[in-house]
Amino acid sequence: MLKIEDLHVEVKEKKILRGINLHIKRGERHVLMGVNASGKTTLAQVLLGFPQYKITRGEINFAGKPLNNLSIDERARLGLALAFQAPPKVDINFEQFITEIETKFGGKVNFPNFGQEIEHFRHRNLNDGLSGGEKKRSELIQILAMRPKLIILDEIDSGVDIDSLKLIGEILNERDESMLIITHYRHILDYLKVDKIHLLGFGKILVSGTSQKILDGIEHYGYKGYLNKLGICKECPLKECIVVE
């Protein structure tokens, strides 16, 4: 579904990504973790084609088609969708907006699945006066109405309480789209089944695997401590990532 090969990206001549390799198969759910400013959100926005990011090397292919030179709207039409870390307020009626999306993309959202609180904001403008958890559910509704092939969730668990985390996990577990879940913490993973975990640092994916050992290592030692435990530091970058089974 998604194939990223040796991706290098810079912003205003500052190198951010330094050789990302990532393959996500159809229906797979991958988690991307890392410290602040490690490049997680940069990767998400590069995938969507945000123009401030310059690809200096590497290729992105989605569903067998090269993405490097496509615009944001062209990528969205192919089936890429991003749930923003900080969803903006937009002066358009939320329910009307969802209806427009469903009409255009052929999706259908069952509002009651997103909790009783949905009734409090479905008649408001988009993200107007919503709590953190309500904004995340609002984003998720918009995404699912688009019927995407790959969903990128940028910190879907940020500012969200336990009840909302559980609800979001239940909704996503019923979906069959491919997913890239970006997070700092393991909390959402208590409620969401995933296939692989990747640890990003120094602009590269340093550690990958399916093992609970990665989460346990991060929680016990912290990101930097866990990398040091594996013998990874900025002064000794790896040519290939470490696979933890």
N, C-alpha and C positions, 0 to 999 in steps of 0.2 A: 504493500500500500504506500509506504513512504520509504525512500532510500536516499540517505544523505551520505555523500562521499567526500572526505577531505575538505570540509567546508571551512573557509577562512573568511572572516568578516571584520570590517573596521568602520568606525564612525569618526569623521573629521580626522582621518589619518591615524587614529588610535586603534590598535589591534584589540579586538574583543574575543573573537572566536579563532582558535588556532589549530584547526584540523578535526572537526567534528565528524564522526562516523556513527550512523544510527540507521538501523533497519527495523521497521515496524510492519509486521504482516497483517493481512486482513483480519479484523476482529481482535487483535492483540491490544492489551493495555500496558503501556510502559510508563514508569515513574521516573522523573528527572529531579534530582535533589542536589543541593549545594549551598555554600555560604552566600551571603549577600554579595551582589556585584560579580558573581562567577560567570554570568552570561546566560542564565536560564531564560529570562524574559527576552533578552536579545534574540536568542534562538527562535522563540515563539513568534516574534514580530518579523524576523527574517523569513520564516516559513510563509507568513501571510503577505510578504512583499512590501513592508513599510519602506518608503523611499530613502529615509535617512541612513539606512544601512547599506554599505557597499560590499558586495561579494568580490573578493580579490582572487579567490581560488576555490575550486570544488564545484560539485553539482548537487542539485536537489531534484529528485524525480518523485512524482506523486501519481499513483495509479498508472504507471508506465509513461507519463508525460513529463518532459523537463519543465521546471518552474522558474529557472533563474531569470528569464526575461519577461515573465508574465506580470500583469498588474494585480492589485489587490482584488478587484472585482472579478477578474478572470479566474483567479485561484478560488475564490468563493464559489463561483459557478461550477468549478470542478469538484467541489465537495469538501473544501477546507473550511473549518470554522474555529474561531478563537473566543473563549470566554475571558474577558479582561480581568486583570488583577484589581483594578479600580474602575468599575463601570461608571461612565459619565451620565449625568442627568441630561435628558433630551426632551425638548418641548413638543412631544407628540403623545397622544393617548396610548397607553400601554396595550390595552386589549385591541384597539384598532391596528396598532403596529403588528401585533402577532397575527391578526387576521390577514393582513397584507402579505406577511411572510409565508403563511400557510397557503395562500392563494398562488403565490409565485413559485414556491418550491414543492408544493403538494404534501406538506407535512400536516400533522394533526397532534395538538397538545391536549392532554386530559388535565385540565386545571386542578381538579380535586386531588390528584396525585401529589401535588406540591404543597399540601397542607392547608388548613383552614385560613391561615393568615393571607393566602393569596387573594381572598375576597376584599381585603383592605386596600390593596394597591392595584388591582386589575383595572380599575376605572380612573386611576391617576395618570399623570404624565410619566414617561419612562424614567424609572429610578428616582422619582421625586419623593423626598422625605422618607426613604426606606432605611431600615437597619442594615447592618452588614450581611446578616443571613438572608434577609429579604432581597437584597441586591444580587446575591449569588444565585438565588433561586430564579430571580428575574432573568439573569443572564442565561441560566440553564434552559429556561423555557424558550427564549429566543433562539438558542443554538439548536435545540431539538426540533423546533418548528421548521428549520432549514433542511432537515434530513441530510446532514453531512455524512461524508464517508470517513473523515478523520476529525475528531474533536480534540482541540488543544485547550486544556483547562489550566489557566495560570493562577495558581494559589486559590483554588475554589474553596479551600478550607480556611482562608484568612478572615478573621473577624466573625467566625461562625461558631455558634454554641453546639453542644453535644447533640441535642435533638435535631438540629438542622443538618449536622454532619451525617447522622444516621439516615435521615430522609434522603439526602443527596446520594449517599452510598447505595441505598435501596433502588433509587431511580436509575442510577448508572449501571448497576448490576443487571438490570433487565434489558439493557441496550446491547446491540451487536456491532456498533460502530467501533473502528479502531480509535484508540485514545492515547494522548500524551499528557500525563498529569504532572504539573510542576508544583512542587511543594517544598517547604522547609522542614516540616515535621511529619511524623508517622501517623498522626491522629486519624486522618482520612483513610489510611490503609487498614485501620481496624474495622472499617465498614465496607471497603471496596476491594474486590478481588482483582489482582494484577498479575501480569505475566513476567515482567522484568523490571529491575530497579537499576538506575544508572546514577553515578555520582560525578558531577561536573566540577572541575576546578582548573585554574590556570588556562581557561579557554578550551579545555578538552574533556572528553569523557574518560575518566581515569579508572573507574571501577564499574563493572556490570555484573549482574547475576540474578538468579531467581531466589537466592537464599535469604532467610531471615537474619543471617549473620551480618549482612550489610546494615540493616536497621539497628540491630543490637549493638554493633560496633559504633555507629554514629551516636546512638543514645548514650553509650557508656563513656566514650572518649571525646565526643564532639567531632565536628568535621575535620579540623586540622589535626587533632590527636589521632583520629582513625587513619587518616592518610599517612601520618608519620609512622604509625604502627605497621602499615603496609610498605613502608620504605619509599613513600612518595613525597616529594617536596619541590618547591619552585626551582631549586638549584639542580635537581636531577629529574627532569621531565621524562615521562615514559614514551616510547615509540608506539606501544600497543597497550590497551587498557588491561587491567587485571580482571580476570573472571573469577567470581566467588560462587562456588557451588554449594 
